[in-house]
Structure formats: structure tokens, C-alpha cells
Amino acid sequence: MPASPTWSPRLWAILFVLCGALFLDALDVSMIGVALPVIRTDLHLSTSSLQWIVSAYVLGYGGLLLLGGRAADLLGRRRVFLVALGLFAAASLLGGVVSGAGLLIAARFVKGMAAAVTAPAGLSLLTTTFPEGPMRNRAISIYSAFGASGFSLGLVLSGVLTEVSWRWTLLLPAPVALITLLAAIPLLPRGESARRHGRRFDLPGGLTVTAAMLLLVYTVVSAQQAGWASARTIVSFAVVAVLLTGFVTIEHRSRDPLVRLGIFRSGALTRANLGALTLFGSYIAFQFLLTQYLQSVEGWSAMSTALAFLPAGIVVAILSTRMGQVIGRFGPGPITLIAFACLVGGYVSFLRVGDRADYLGVILPAVIGVGIAFGLGFSALSLAATGGVADSEQGLAASLFQTAFQVGGAVVLAVVTAVVDAGGASQITSAQATLGAYRPALAVITGVSVLGALVALSGVVPGRRRLSRGG
């Protein structure tokens, strides 16, 4: 569809369909988070097993994003978007009716695989429909607002539905996905060619990098049982290194590489991916720990826990609608730096948490700091990751960005869970002792956010003029 200089009704409709897919993804992530303690009790899961309900989705999502993004570029963004959205609806239905932990984890993995296609296809449809500049900035800001609204609504709905049954938190995304699919079929443009100039899938590269990311997250997750210095863990990390080295070699030699390595010459894109990794990785781990703290240590209900997170979603929704003009004036680099400063401040605030929950003095400042960070950071990072990239590689740029988000979430959560288990939190009964086991994990989360702030700072100081142009 050619870029239109004006906002026609059809253009608005296309934007709302794409926003609906992001809304769905955010809804699903937030709803499962609040329900985890109840799922743990009903299915008698350990901390590491419970973490797999989150990680299975993130792993399928992050592990297959590069293939999903390239599929969008080569097979047609509309086609793969619609097929994957239908699969997402079916996996949501399956996850809500299964009776065992193994099947639940498998359904979450399949849902993640479907999201691995809808996310880059949706973002690349947006960036190829709306031309770079004020129009795209506005579209991205609205897109981010929908994501925040989905997250906020998911938190509240999760609290309400978990009081009835945690299964409803898994079933609800199915009709939402179906409604989005039915709206997308007549609206999304059909004029896109399927294969572009005879290009083919880079299956060796795709299989290699997917295997590397799957093994990386699995190794980190299972290391607390096997031992970080065990032969199995060391060998697994070595295999990951070999697979990644092989992937780089394959991409250098491939006529149609899955990832054109030259795309990383864009400093803005590389920094945006590192920023996405640290932003989402630290947040997913923070949400996991805060949920466990409020419900398992403090005895809060699912509804109360959901409402505790709600201010973050409200802040994101308010900020996101205004980000188009803000980024147009200041550029994504400075905005990203401010976002990470707020993120670090929020986590530092939470380090003061005690065995009695101080919501107004400790938890609320942390939640608001995280909300400001996402409200500013997601839009800025999205624009930095896709700005200046040719239309033919928008799917690749979008999938790299989404991969950084999801792999960051899986790896950081796995490390934090390992730190918590190493402290013996699952065997401790007193609130004070459990909190003591959580503190090293909180320090890890804060450290990850500091790394993100340093990456953002490195882009602003030496390259201010370049960043102010978006990339």
C-alpha cells in the first residue's frame, strides 16, 4: 500500500488492527503474570517450573522471531500475519483447557511461536504503511499506547478472573485474537508480492540461530538444578557459542541471509536492540519478583496485586499518546536516556522494600518509575530500531528488535530465578528470610537496568547530531 500523506479512514482502520495485535500480546503477558501464584498452588509447581510458564512463551517468541520477521519480508506480511494470528487464537484456547503443567507449558510455547510471527509482521506493516517522519512517529506513539492499554487492562482482568479461575486468564485472549483476525482480513492491503525477486529462506541460518537461542535460555534456566559449574552447563554454553559462530559463518556465505550482518553497522539499531534487551529483561524479572513478594510473602490477593501494577500501565498509556511530537523534537536518543534513568530510579526505590509492604513509600515509586521508562522508552527504541531501514528489510529490523525484547526477558528472568533459588526462597517460611533471598535478585535486576542506561548514554554523548535525526 503506498504511503499516504494524509490520515484517511482506511489508514486509521489499518492502524487500529495492527494496534489490536500488540494489545493482544500485552494483554496475554500481563494476565499470566498475576495468575502465577495461583497456578503454582493448583499444579504444585516449584519456582523453576513456574518460571517455565512464562519462559516457554518468551522462548518460543524470542527463538523464532528472526524466522518470523524474514517470513514476513519474503512471503508477504499480510499472509503470515493472518495465519499466525489464527494460530495464536487456537493456542490460547488449548492453554485454557489443558489439565497438566507439561501441556500448559507446551501451549504457551506454541502461542509464543505464533506471536513470533505476528509481532514483526505487524510492526513492519506499520512502518511500511506510514512514511518515516511525523506520520510514523504519531503511528508508533498510538501503537505504544495500545500496548500499554492492553497491559493495564490485562492486569485488572487477571485479578478479577483469577478470583474465579486462573484458566480464564488463558482463555480470554482467544476471542480477542479472533476478533482482530476477522477485522484484519478485509482491511490489510493485498497488493504485496509473495516472494521478492526470487529470494529464498535461509533455512540453515534460521535453524542454527533458533537452536542457539533455545539452548541458551534452557541452559540458564536449568543451571540452578544442574549447577553452574557442572559439566552439562559448561558443555551447553560451549555448544551455544559454536552454534552462534556457525550462524555468523552461514550468514556471511549465504546468498540470501536470514540476517544481513551489515544491518548492525547502524549504531542506532544496535543500541535500540541492546536497550530493548535490558528494558524488557529487567522488567519481566521485576514483575515476577514483585508478584511473588506481594502474594506469597505479604498474602495479597490476585486482585490487589493487579491493582498494585496498574499505575505503571496508566502512566505508559498517557505518555505514549504524546511521544510522536516529543521524539520529533528531541530525537530518540535523549528520550531513551531519560527512560533508563527512570528505570534505574524505580528499581533503586524497590531495593528499600521490607518484610512489611510499604506501597506508597516504596512500591508505588518503583512502579511509576518503570511506567515512565516504558512510556518513553518503547516508542523511542522502536523508532531507533526501524528508522533509516529499507522497506525490504523492515521485517528483519522489527524481528531483531522484538527478539532482543523477548530473549532479554527469558534470559534475565532465568538468571533472576536461579539467584532466588540459590538463596533457598522456596524452602524458607518466614517473610524476612524469604525477602533476604530476594535481595540479590533485586540487585541483579537493578544492575541490568544500569547497563541499559550506559548503552543509551553511549549513543547520546558521541553521536548527538546523528541520533537527533532518528538513526
Summary of the structure (lengths in Angstrom):
residues: 471
radius of gyration: 20.9
end to end distance: 24.5
largest distance: 64.3
contacts: 1834
relative contact order: 0.15
helix: 83%
strand: 0%
